[in-house]
Amino acid sequence: MSSTSIPSPKQAALGAASPAASGGRPLEFLAFTLGDEEYGIDIQKVQELRGYDAVTRIANAPEFIKGVVNLRGIIVPIIDMRIKFALGTPTYDQFTVVIVLNIGGRVVGMVVDSVSDVITLAAEQIKPAPEMGAALDTDYLIGLGTLEERMLILVDIDRLMSSEEMGLVERLAA
């Protein structure tokens, strides 16, 4: 009988962020919705999922930064992705979820309409994002993940959160 080695959390954390770097290993993405679209982010960046609670507003913060919450002694900025991606007026209900991310040692929360599941994609299921002109900045996309009838817009959450306009996470060393 053969044994299968399971990577340690540290080995898993060192896993690839891009399909090209994955060496053919399947990648796991947390699937969430914003409006009518389904998105995915690298599951290794997710610290926890929480319901949407009231936030403390910060004066002069950009509109997409809803405010901050105190999460077990850590002050966490909360970003509303519907506002960030200009996807209409957000509504907050029992399905609204805050995905708490740990990116470059910084904890950030992002508000999404709902979270569905964790999806495993092989490298061949991830297609490059088409150029969309000014309508959508593809700099923050890994590509499009295809799984049967579903298509996930795969977001490079490291790049998005460390972008100059967000200013929430220090630039990651390239």
C-alpha positions as CSV (number, residue, x, y, z in Angstrom):
1,M,0.0,0.0,0.0
2,S,1.4,3.4,-1.0
3,S,1.2,6.4,1.2
4,T,0.4,9.9,0.1
5,S,2.3,12.7,1.6
6,I,0.3,15.7,2.7
7,P,2.1,19.0,2.6
8,S,2.6,20.8,5.9
9,P,0.8,24.2,6.3
10,K,4.1,25.9,5.7
11,Q,4.7,23.9,2.5
12,A,1.1,24.7,1.4
13,A,1.7,28.4,2.1
14,L,4.7,28.3,-0.2
15,G,2.5,27.0,-3.0
16,A,2.1,28.8,-6.2
17,A,-0.1,31.8,-6.8
18,S,-0.1,31.5,-10.5
19,P,-1.1,28.5,-12.7
20,A,2.2,28.7,-14.5
21,A,4.2,28.4,-11.3
22,S,2.0,25.5,-9.9
23,G,4.0,22.8,-11.7
24,G,0.7,21.2,-12.7
25,R,-0.6,20.9,-9.2
26,P,-4.3,21.8,-8.8
27,L,-5.0,25.1,-7.2
28,E,-7.9,25.9,-4.8
29,F,-10.0,29.0,-5.1
30,L,-12.7,30.4,-2.8
31,A,-15.7,31.1,-5.0
32,F,-17.7,34.2,-4.2
33,T,-20.3,36.4,-6.0
34,L,-20.5,40.1,-6.7
35,G,-23.7,40.9,-8.5
36,D,-24.3,38.4,-11.3
37,E,-20.6,37.3,-11.6
38,E,-18.7,34.6,-9.8
39,Y,-15.1,35.3,-8.7
40,G,-12.4,33.2,-7.2
41,I,-9.4,34.0,-5.0
42,D,-6.5,31.8,-3.8
43,I,-7.8,29.9,-0.8
44,Q,-4.4,30.2,0.9
45,K,-4.9,33.9,1.3
46,V,-8.2,33.4,3.2
47,Q,-7.9,33.6,7.0
48,E,-11.6,33.3,7.9
49,L,-15.2,34.1,6.8
50,R,-17.5,36.3,8.8
51,G,-20.9,37.8,8.6
52,Y,-21.1,41.5,7.8
53,D,-21.1,43.6,11.0
54,A,-21.2,47.4,11.5
55,V,-17.9,49.1,10.7
56,T,-16.3,52.2,12.1
57,R,-16.0,54.8,9.3
58,I,-12.7,56.5,8.7
59,A,-12.9,60.2,7.7
60,N,-11.6,61.0,4.1
61,A,-11.2,57.3,3.3
62,P,-12.1,56.3,-0.3
63,E,-15.7,55.2,-0.7
64,F,-14.8,51.5,-1.3
65,I,-13.2,51.4,2.2
66,K,-16.3,50.9,4.4
67,G,-14.3,51.4,7.6
68,V,-12.5,49.3,10.1
69,V,-13.4,46.5,12.6
70,N,-11.7,45.3,15.7
71,L,-11.0,41.6,15.0
72,R,-9.6,40.0,18.2
73,G,-7.4,43.1,18.9
74,I,-6.4,43.7,15.3
75,I,-7.8,46.7,13.4
76,V,-8.9,45.4,10.0
77,P,-9.8,47.7,7.1
78,I,-13.0,46.5,5.3
79,I,-13.2,46.9,1.5
80,D,-16.5,46.6,-0.3
81,M,-15.7,44.9,-3.6
82,R,-19.0,45.9,-5.2
83,I,-18.0,49.6,-4.8
84,K,-14.4,48.9,-5.7
85,F,-15.4,47.2,-9.0
86,A,-18.3,49.7,-9.7
87,L,-20.9,46.9,-9.6
88,G,-23.9,48.8,-8.4
89,T,-25.2,49.8,-5.0
90,P,-24.3,47.1,-2.4
91,T,-27.0,45.6,-0.1
92,Y,-26.1,44.0,3.2
93,D,-28.2,41.0,4.2
94,Q,-27.9,37.6,5.8
95,F,-25.9,36.4,2.8
96,T,-23.3,39.2,2.8
97,V,-19.9,37.8,3.8
98,V,-16.6,39.4,4.9
99,I,-13.7,37.4,3.6
100,V,-10.8,38.0,6.0
101,L,-7.5,37.9,4.1
102,N,-3.9,37.7,5.2
103,I,-1.8,39.2,2.5
104,G,1.9,39.9,3.1
105,G,1.3,39.8,6.9
106,R,-1.5,42.4,6.7
107,V,-5.1,41.4,7.6
108,V,-7.8,42.9,5.3
109,G,-11.5,42.2,5.1
110,M,-13.4,42.3,1.8
111,V,-17.2,42.4,1.6
112,V,-18.8,40.2,-1.1
113,D,-22.4,39.3,-1.8
114,S,-22.0,35.6,-0.9
115,V,-19.5,32.8,-0.8
116,S,-20.4,29.5,-2.5
117,D,-17.6,26.9,-2.2
118,V,-14.0,26.0,-2.7
119,I,-13.1,25.0,-6.2
120,T,-10.1,23.0,-7.3
121,L,-8.8,23.9,-10.7
122,A,-6.1,22.2,-12.7
123,A,-3.7,24.5,-14.6
124,E,-5.4,23.6,-17.9
125,Q,-8.8,24.8,-16.6
126,I,-7.4,28.3,-16.1
127,K,-7.5,30.4,-19.3
128,P,-5.8,33.8,-19.7
129,A,-8.1,36.8,-19.2
130,P,-9.0,38.5,-22.4
131,E,-8.1,42.2,-22.9
132,M,-11.2,44.2,-22.0
133,G,-10.0,47.7,-22.7
134,A,-10.8,50.3,-20.0
135,A,-14.0,48.4,-18.9
136,L,-12.0,46.1,-16.6
137,D,-8.4,46.3,-15.5
138,T,-7.0,42.8,-16.2
139,D,-3.8,43.6,-14.2
140,Y,-5.6,42.2,-11.2
141,L,-6.8,39.0,-12.9
142,I,-5.1,35.7,-12.9
143,G,-7.4,34.4,-15.6
144,L,-10.8,32.7,-16.1
145,G,-11.3,29.3,-14.4
146,T,-13.7,26.9,-16.1
147,L,-15.5,24.1,-14.4
148,E,-18.2,22.4,-16.3
149,E,-20.8,25.2,-16.9
150,R,-19.3,27.6,-14.4
151,M,-16.8,30.3,-15.1
152,L,-14.9,32.0,-12.3
153,I,-13.1,35.3,-12.7
154,L,-9.9,34.6,-10.9
155,V,-8.6,37.7,-9.0
156,D,-5.0,38.1,-8.1
157,I,-5.8,39.3,-4.6
158,D,-2.2,40.0,-3.7
159,R,-1.8,42.4,-6.6
160,L,-5.2,44.0,-6.1
161,M,-4.7,44.7,-2.4
162,S,-1.1,45.9,-2.8
163,S,-2.0,48.3,-5.7
164,E,-1.3,52.0,-5.2
165,E,-4.9,53.0,-5.3
166,M,-5.8,50.5,-2.5
167,G,-2.7,51.4,-0.4
168,L,-3.6,48.8,2.2
169,V,-0.8,46.3,1.9
170,E,2.8,47.1,1.3
171,R,4.1,46.3,-2.1
172,L,5.1,42.7,-2.1
173,A,8.7,41.9,-3.1
174,A,8.7,40.7,-6.7
